[in-house]
Amino acid sequence: MKTDKAIEAIGDNHVSTSATTPLRKDAFILTDKEKIASIREDIKHIMETLGLDLTDDSLKGTPQRVAKMFVNEIFSGLHPERKPDASTFSNNYKYGEMLVEKNITLYSTCEHHLLPIVGRAHVAYISNGTVVGLSKMNRIVDYYAKRPQVQERLTMQIVQDLQIVLGTKDVACVIDAKHLCVNSRGIRDIESSTVTSEFGGKFKENAVRREFLDYIKLDTTF
């Protein structure tokens, strides 16, 4: 258990401990309804500590709204029961080239400050006999994004999940995102973004990786 002094020493440093989301063994003992009730009281306490008047009509419902948002929306990807079913199909048309799903809108939350991460994910794979529905790739991105995250882990989780679903190592992901913990606080650099990548199987080869990156650059304005 880190002391307050040790936590302060870490400061704003970007710390990542694992490729899996750190969860306690008892993470899902409480029902969603019970979690919302508990979080509501915690948010109420925070707001009252800040000096806000929760009898005001504009604020009185905020603790409940935030609690529901945490459990049902922005952190909904923590629960394994919400993992999307990724239906796969035989590649009967023998498509043997790269398939790229680019510009997937991504909303996540930085686990260090609980501020938004907003960006785009680009995902690709080369079929070895199995294909997955296009929308499932978006859903997998959204599922892993909907939890407290670091971008490196998110990128890896997307690739690792699709590798399992497709039964191939030939999967890649690039994410370009803005972190509001950088843009709206701290250094307040509104222009910078963070790019992470994970390349598996054939995507580790320079020519294949370059082809993927060239596809990402294509103009998709219609």
C-alpha positions in Angstrom: 0.0 0.0 0.0 1.6 3.3 -1.1 1.7 6.1 1.4 0.3 9.6 0.5 4.0 10.8 0.3 4.8 8.0 -2.3 1.7 8.8 -4.3 2.6 12.5 -4.3 6.1 11.6 -5.5 4.6 9.9 -8.5 2.7 13.1 -9.3 1.6 13.4 -12.9 4.0 10.7 -14.1 2.4 8.3 -16.6 2.2 5.0 -14.7 1.0 1.7 -16.2 1.3 -1.5 -14.3 -0.4 -4.2 -16.4 -1.8 -5.1 -19.7 -5.0 -6.2 -17.9 -7.3 -3.8 -16.1 -6.5 -3.9 -12.3 -9.6 -5.3 -10.7 -10.2 -6.7 -7.2 -11.5 -10.3 -6.9 -14.7 -9.0 -5.3 -15.3 -6.4 -8.1 -18.7 -7.9 -9.1 -20.2 -8.9 -5.8 -22.4 -5.8 -5.7 -25.2 -5.5 -8.2 -25.2 -2.5 -10.5 -28.1 -1.1 -8.5 -26.1 -1.4 -5.2 -23.0 0.2 -6.8 -25.1 3.2 -8.0 -26.5 3.7 -4.5 -23.1 3.6 -3.0 -21.4 5.8 -5.5 -24.3 8.3 -5.2 -23.5 8.9 -1.6 -19.7 9.2 -2.4 -20.4 11.9 -5.1 -22.8 13.6 -2.7 -20.0 13.7 -0.1 -17.5 15.1 -2.6 -19.9 17.9 -3.7 -20.8 18.8 -0.1 -17.1 18.9 0.8 -16.5 21.3 -2.1 -19.2 23.6 -0.6 -21.9 23.0 -3.1 -25.6 23.4 -2.1 -27.3 20.2 -3.0 -30.7 21.6 -2.2 -30.4 23.7 -5.4 -32.6 22.3 -8.2 -29.7 22.2 -10.6 -27.5 20.1 -8.3 -29.8 17.9 -6.3 -29.9 15.2 -8.9 -26.2 15.3 -9.8 -25.0 12.5 -7.4 -27.6 10.1 -8.9 -26.8 11.1 -12.4 -23.1 10.7 -12.0 -23.5 7.3 -10.2 -25.6 6.0 -13.0 -23.2 7.3 -15.6 -20.3 5.7 -14.0 -21.9 2.2 -13.7 -24.1 2.1 -16.9 -22.0 4.2 -19.3 -18.4 5.4 -19.0 -17.2 2.5 -16.9 -19.6 -0.1 -18.2 -16.8 -2.0 -19.9 -15.5 -3.2 -16.5 -18.1 -5.9 -16.3 -17.4 -9.0 -18.3 -21.1 -9.7 -18.9 -21.2 -6.6 -21.1 -18.5 -7.9 -23.4 -19.9 -7.9 -26.9 -20.5 -11.2 -28.7 -18.1 -11.3 -31.6 -19.8 -13.5 -34.2 -17.3 -14.9 -36.7 -17.9 -16.4 -40.1 -15.9 -18.5 -42.6 -14.1 -16.5 -45.2 -15.9 -18.2 -48.0 -15.1 -15.5 -50.5 -11.4 -16.2 -49.9 -10.5 -12.5 -49.3 -6.8 -12.8 -48.4 -5.8 -9.1 -48.1 -5.8 -6.8 -45.2 -9.1 -5.5 -43.8 -9.0 -2.2 -42.1 -11.7 -0.5 -40.0 -10.4 3.1 -39.5 -11.5 6.2 -37.7 -13.5 4.3 -35.0 -14.6 7.0 -32.6 -13.2 6.4 -29.1 -14.3 7.8 -25.8 -12.5 6.6 -22.7 -11.4 7.8 -19.3 -7.8 8.3 -18.0 -7.4 6.2 -14.9 -5.0 8.7 -13.3 -7.3 11.7 -13.1 -10.7 10.3 -14.3 -10.8 12.8 -17.2 -11.9 12.0 -20.7 -9.7 10.5 -23.5 -11.2 11.3 -26.9 -9.8 10.0 -30.2 -9.8 7.5 -33.0 -8.9 3.9 -33.3 -7.7 2.2 -36.5 -7.9 -1.6 -36.4 -6.8 -4.2 -39.0 -6.5 -7.9 -39.5 -5.6 -10.5 -42.1 -7.9 -13.4 -42.2 -6.6 -16.9 -41.8 -10.0 -18.4 -42.7 -12.2 -16.5 -40.3 -13.8 -13.0 -40.5 -15.7 -10.9 -38.0 -18.6 -8.6 -38.5 -17.4 -5.0 -39.1 -19.5 -3.5 -36.3 -18.1 -6.0 -33.8 -14.7 -4.4 -34.3 -16.2 -1.0 -33.2 -17.9 -2.7 -30.3 -14.7 -4.3 -29.0 -13.0 -0.9 -29.1 -15.9 0.6 -27.2 -16.0 -2.2 -24.6 -12.4 -1.8 -23.6 -12.6 2.0 -23.8 -15.5 2.1 -21.3 -13.3 1.7 -18.2 -10.6 3.6 -16.5 -7.7 3.2 -18.9 -4.2 4.1 -20.0 -3.9 4.3 -23.8 -1.1 1.7 -24.1 -3.2 -0.9 -22.3 -6.3 -0.1 -24.3 -4.4 -0.6 -27.6 -3.1 -3.9 -26.4 -6.4 -5.2 -25.1 -8.2 -4.5 -28.5 -5.5 -6.4 -30.4 -5.4 -9.3 -27.9 -9.2 -9.7 -27.9 -9.4 -9.8 -31.7 -6.5 -12.2 -31.9 -8.5 -14.6 -29.8 -11.8 -14.0 -31.7 -10.2 -14.5 -35.1 -7.7 -17.2 -34.2 -4.8 -15.3 -35.7 -1.9 -13.2 -34.5 -2.3 -10.9 -37.6 -4.1 -8.0 -35.9 -3.0 -4.4 -35.5 -4.3 -1.3 -33.8 -3.3 2.4 -33.8 -5.0 4.9 -31.5 -4.6 8.7 -31.8 -6.3 10.4 -28.9 -6.4 13.6 -26.8 -6.1 13.3 -23.0 -8.0 16.0 -21.1 -5.7 15.5 -18.2 -3.1 17.0 -20.5 -5.3 19.4 -22.5 -7.5 20.9 -19.7 -5.3 20.7 -16.6 -1.6 20.4 -15.7 0.4 21.6 -18.7 -2.8 22.6 -20.6 -1.5 21.8 -24.0 -4.6 21.8 -26.1 -2.8 20.8 -29.4 -1.0 17.6 -28.4 -2.4 14.1 -28.9 -1.0 10.7 -28.0 -0.4 7.9 -30.5 0.0 4.3 -29.5 0.2 1.1 -31.6 0.2 -2.6 -31.3 1.3 -4.9 -34.2 0.8 -8.6 -34.1 1.9 -11.4 -36.5 2.5 -10.3 -40.1 2.0 -6.6 -39.0 5.4 -6.8 -37.4 6.8 -7.0 -41.0 7.8 -3.6 -42.3 5.9 -3.9 -45.6 2.7 -5.0 -44.1 2.9 -2.4 -41.3 3.5 0.3 -43.9 0.5 -0.8 -46.0 -1.7 -0.5 -42.9 -0.4 2.9 -42.0 -0.9 4.1 -45.6 -4.6 2.9 -45.5 -5.1 5.1 -42.4 -3.9 8.1 -44.3 -6.5 7.7 -47.1 -9.1 10.5 -47.3 -12.5 9.2 -46.3 -14.5 12.4 -46.7 -17.7 11.6 -48.6 
